[in-house]
Amino acid sequence: MGLPTIKDIRAYFMGGASSSASGRGGGDYHDQGAGHWIDDHIATPMSKYPQYEQSRQSFGINVLGTLVVEVEASDGTTGFALSTAGWIGCFVAELHLSRFIIGRRVDDIRLIHDQMVNATLFYSGGGGVVVNTISCIDLALWDLFGKVLGQPVYSLLGGAVREEIQFYATGSRPDLAKEMGFIGGKIPTHFGPSDGDAGIREEAGRVEGFRDLVGPDFWLMFDCWMSQDVNFAVKLAHAVAPYGVKWLEESFPAAEYESYAELKRQMPPGMMVTSGEHHGNIAAFRTLSETGVDILQPDVGWCGGLTALLDIAAIARSRGQLVVPHGSSVYSHHAVITFVNTPFSEFLMTSPAADEIRPQFDPLLVGEPVPVNGRISKEVLTKPGFGVELNRACPLERPFRH
């Protein structure tokens, strides 16, 4: 069968600092309205400054907004994906990366990926908004390929290795997550090194309270969002060990590999160290793996896309590590159901009080599946591509034309 070529690429944005339509969620799940748990006194690298301690939006976590990339084949089939890159991503996609895409066959995904990565090395910095854009394009290409062939993406990867995906929930209410059928609940830390031992006591008291609510077998984890130093992280780990905390996640910024290795050496027996959400290339994940962390956690919308995620999963598997992607809905579902070293996955609670299940990328995806009793069956993932459509009623803007 002759495959079509790619005849067009279009990049749109919604939300962020460059848009009047902000606070609506979408690909930038931090771009939420007021009173949302995801912006409520969560420890960050900026928490040491009092004026930026309470709200992550106060220092600009939501400025990028959503990027949507749509690719169209010569037979009229379209594929799309979304990430966090906004207006900047539109510029990169349309005015730079389009040259590597238009005219290529729809199955030239790995070639296009390699060319995009190498062509942006001089300004990508190995991650960040440029790699987010590459990720979005890569995912759109996989969506297009699946739709051209009439197959779900997970089939293109070799098929499922399990009948369903089971999830833990990230949010502010693990007690409610348990009632919804999730296997665990990950909560953000609220305090960091500038809060000293008092902050550690507060965190220990909070997890003790949740342990009383959820019982002994439900998983509890801490998302530390790059906010700690080794001393604080080690003291926190030992303070919460009596309450059965399963792991500390992303205690340090991405490049602090020595800190991850030292934390792993000093962890209480049985408690895991995890990270990867903000690592942006293969070399970074290889080095992170070498520190001995237990789980690699790439975001498929930020690490280079599905093409990169496949390589990262192989790195983890070669060392006996798990790869559990940062929650990214259908874009990770189709991958993890094919990975033998991903026994569970993450679901991000985007409802303001974490008290109901809402699609992560709401309102941008039509048909986005959500867990039922903490699980998603592979039968839900059988539509072509990633199995979702773009909600064109959203206020999408296309600022550039290639």
N, C-alpha and C positions, 0 to 999 in steps of 0.2 A: 504494500500500500504506500503510495506516495504521500508524504506528509506536507502540509501547508507551511508556508513561511510566515514570518511576523511582518505585518505591514504598518503597524502603528503602535505607539506607546503614548499614554496620556497620564499626567500626574496631577492630582488634586489635593487640596488640604482643607481641613476643618478644625476650627478651634485654635487655641494657642494665642500668643501675644499679637500675631499679625491678623487676627480675625475678630470680627464683632460677635461671631457665633461661638462664644467660649462657654465652658462649664457644662458641656453636653456629653462628655465621655468619648466613646469611640476608640480609635487605636491608641490614643493617649489617655489611658485610664486614670491618670492623675488629674485630668482636666474635668473636674467635677464641681458641682455647685457647693454652696456653703453648707456647713454642718455635716460633712461626710467624714466617716471614721478614718479614711485614708489620708486625711490632712490634719488629724487631731493629735498634737503633741507627740509626734513620733521622732525618736532619736535619729539624728542625721549628722554629717560632718559639720553642719552649720549650727548645731545646737549650743555650741560654746558661746555664741553671740545671742544675748537675751532677746534682741529684737527679731530674731529669726527662729526662736526656740519653739513657739507654739504651733506655727503653721508652716508646712513645707511649701505651700503656694507663696508664702511671703518672700522666699528667696528664689522663686521662679521655677519650681518643679514642673509646672504646667505650661511653660512658655512655648514649647515646640508645637504642640497640637498633633493632629492626626495627618498622616500621609496615606493617600490611596493611589495605587498604581494600577492602571488597566492596560493590558496588552491585547491587541487584536490580530488574528491570523488572516491570511489571504482568503480563507474560506468563510470569513465572517464570524467565526467563533471568537469569543472574548474570555479572558481570564483576568482576575484581579486579586489584589491582596492589600493589606493595610499594616502600618507600623506607626512608630512615633518619630516623625521628622518634619512634619508641617511644611511651611513655605520653603524652607531651606532645602528639604528633600525634593520638592518640585523642581527647583533650579538644577540640582545635581542630576536628577533623572532625565529631565527634558533637554537640558543644554549641554550635558556632558555624556551621560551613559547611553543615551538613545542610539548613538552611532554603533554600539556593539550589539544592538538588538534588532533593529530594523533590517530585514532581508535575510536574517538567519532562519533556519528551519526550527520548528517548534520543539524539537528534541535536542537542540544544541545547548542545553541548559548548563552543563558543566563548562563548556568552552566560554559561553557568555560570562559565567560567574568568574572564571579565572581572569578574563580580560578586564572585567569591571574592578576586581580587587587590585590587579597590578597597575591599572591606569589611574587609580586614585591614591596610591601609596604616598605620593608627594604632599597630599593634604588630608588624608584620612586619619593619620595618627594611630592607625591600627584599631579604630573603634569609633564609637560615638555616632553622630548624626549621619556621616557618610556611609558607614557600615549599616546603619539602620535602613538607609535608602537602598543599598545593595540587597539587603535582606528582603525588603518589600518587593523589589523587582524579581528576585529569585523565586519568592513564593508565588507571585503572579504568573511566572512562567510555568511553574509546576501545576498551578491551577488550570492554565491554558492547555498544557499537555494532556492532563487528565480529561478535560472536556473534549478535546479533539478525538481522543481514543474512546471516550465514553466510559472511562474507568475512574474509580476513586483513587486518590493519590496513594493510599496505603497499598493498593494492589500493584501500583507501579514500583513500589519499593520491595516487592517480594511477598506481600501478604501478611496477614496478622499472625502473631504467635500466641494470642490469647483471645478469648471470646468477648472480653470486656475490659475496660479501664476502670480501676478504682481510684478514688481521689481523696486527698486531704484538702481542707479549706483554709485559705489565708484570709484572716479578717480579725475583727475585734471581739468576737463572741464564739469561742470554741464550744461553749456549752450548747449554743443553738446549732452549731455545725454538727454536733453529735446527734441531736434530735433529727437532723435532716439526713442522716445516714452516712456521713463522711467518716473516714477511718482515723482522722486526726484534725487538729486545729493549730495553725501557726499564727502567732500574735506578734505584733511589732513591739520592740523595746521602746520605752518612753524616756529612758535615762542613759547617760553616758559618762565618760571620764570626768567631765566638769562637775558632775553631781556627786562624785566620790562614793564612799561606802553607804551613804544614805540612799543613793540611787540604786545600789545593789540590793539593799534591804527592801526598797519599794518593789523592785522587779520580782524578788523572791516571794514577797507577800502576795503579789498579784497572781503568780503562777500557783502558789499554794491554794489560793481561793478557787482557781479554776480546776485544780486537781480534785478538790472536794466536790465540785459540781459534776465532773465528768467520770469519776471513778478511776480505778487503777490501770485499766487497759487501753483507754483512749489516748492516742498520741498527742503530746504537747510539744511545740517547737517555738524557738525564738528567731524572728527576723531582725537582725541588728543593723542592716542597711548602711554599712561602711562607717559606723559611728564610734567605733571603739579603738582602744589600744590593747596591747597584749595583756598588760596588768589587769585592766578592767575586765577583759573577756575571760581570763583565767579565773579571777575571783567570782565572776558571775556564774560561770559554769559549775564551780564547786558549791556555790550557794544554792543553786537550783537543782543540783543532782538528787537530793532527797525526794524531789517531787517528780522524778522520772522524766525530765525533759529529754527529748529524743535527739535534738541537735541544736547547735548555734549556727545560724546562717549569715554569711557575708559580714563577719565582724569588722573587716578592714577594707579599705579601698583596693581595687583590683590588682594594682601593681605591687602590693606589700606581701610578696610571696614568703619572705622570711618570717613575717608575722604569722601567716597561716601554718607554716611548718612548726613554729614554736608553740602555737596554740594546740596543735594536734599532739605534740609531745606531752603537754601538761594537762590534757583533758581528763576528766574522771573516767574510769573504765566504763565502756559501753555507750558513752555519749559521743555523737558524731560531729564532725566539722564539715560544713558544706559551703559552696560558693560558686560563682560563675555568671550570675545575672548580668554583670557589667563588664565581663570580659568579651573582647570583640574580634579575636582572630585565632587561628589554629595554634600559632606559637604560644599565645597566652594560655590556652587551655592545656597544652602540653606541659608548660611550666607549672600551672596550677595543679595538674595531676601529679607531678613529681613532688609536690609538697606533702602528699599523703592524705589530702582531704578525702572524705568518704564518698561524697556525691558531687558530681559536676552538674551545675544548674544553668546551662545556657538559655537565653531567651531566643527563640527561633526568629523573632522579628528584629533582633539586635546583634546577632552573632555572625551574620552572613547568610542567613536563610536556611532552608532545608538542606541545600547542598553542603553547607558547612556543618550543620547539625549531624549529618551522617558521619562525617569525619570525626567529630567530637565524640560521638557515641562509640566509635571504634577505639579511640584513645582510652576512654574510660574502661571499655571491656578488656582491653589488653592488660590493664592493671588490676582487674577484679573490682573496679569501682562501678557504682551506679551512675546513670545519667538520668536526671529527673528535671526536665526543662522548666524554667520559670513559666508560670501560667500564661498561655497564649492561645487558648481555645482550639479551634479546629486545626490551626497551623501546627500545633504540637500533637494533637490527638492522632493525626494520620501517621505521624512518625513513631510515637511511643508504642502504639499497638503492634509495631513491627520490631521493636527492640527487646532482646531477651534480657537486657540489664536495666529495664525500667519496670519494676513490679508495681508501681503506683505513680500518680501524677498529681499536679497542683491545679486547684480551681480557685481563682481569685474572686472573692465576694465583692461585687461592685455596688450592691445596694447600700444606701447611706448608713444604715445602722447594722449592716451585716446580718439582718434578720430575715432575709428572703433570698431565694436564688434568682439572680438576674443574669442574662447573657453578658459575658465580660465586655464585648465590644459594642453593646447596645448604644445607640440605635442603628449602627451602620450595617450590620449583617442581617440579612433576611434568611431565616431558617437555621440560625445558630443553635446547635444543641446544647443542653445543659444536663448535668448529672441528675439522675433519678435515683433516690436512695443512695447517693454517693457514687453512682456508677453510670457509665455510658457503654452501651453494647456496640459491637462492631457493625451490627445491622443498621445502626443509626448513621453510619459513615459510608454507605454504599452509593451515594449519588456521585456523579462525575466530578473530578477535580476535588476541591475541598468541601464541596457539597453545600455551599452557601451562595447567595446572590447579594449584590450591592443595593442598599436602600437609597435609591436616587431621589427620594424626598428630602434627604438631608442637605443642609446648605453647603455643598461642596463648591470650591472655587479652583479654577485652573489658571494660575497666574502667568504661565509661560507656554510657548509653542516651540517645539524643536525645529 
